[in-house]
Amino acid sequence: MLGMIKKDLCMVKNTKFLFLMALVICVIYSFMFDMDMSFFLPFMGVISIVSTFSFDDYNNWHAYAATLPQGKVSVVKSKYIVTIILTTILTLVSILLGLVIGLIKNNYNFDIAISSIMGELVAIISIAAILFPVTFKYGSEKGRMVLIIFGLGLGIVGLLFSKVIDFKLPVELIIFVTKYNVLLFIGSIVLILTISYVISKKVYLKREF
């Protein structure tokens, strides 16, 4: 499985220009439009991991991996491990970048920044958790379609929700989330990835190549 992890990391490394452009966009939008871009680098990390599925499909990797001992299980594990590694690295870079920009603009609030990126990471990991089982079952093309549809749908629903529905969280819930935000964050990430991994493994083991 270590070889599969290295393979995926090498393929992600080939998209380093994509990350460089994402970094430039983060800096420009943060300074020129005063936008919170802390989500952008981790999100691009998920996009780059999805692109590895395309390379695997194009090179008939799945058929080869299926012949290896525990090959299919290792393929699934490697994708999730690489996702965790890359998302962690890009999140740290995003936090450091936000700190530097915030200090330059003299408006950095550590607590707000960390709370914001934790919420964004849960959303990003949720997208990956939905996308991976679909991609493992149907391939990269349908996986990209699901990503586009899900992204647009989430944006539309969020816009309608904010404009049409006047929703306020109970004060008790806000206090609870604020008090235990780190534990809730870790628990949510572990639960989401575990459920997604179990589903991905199940559908991939049944897939014929």
Summary of the structure (lengths in Angstrom):
residues: 209
radius of gyration: 18.6
end to end distance: 19.5
largest distance: 56.7
contacts: 597
relative contact order: 0.12
helix: 85%
strand: 0%
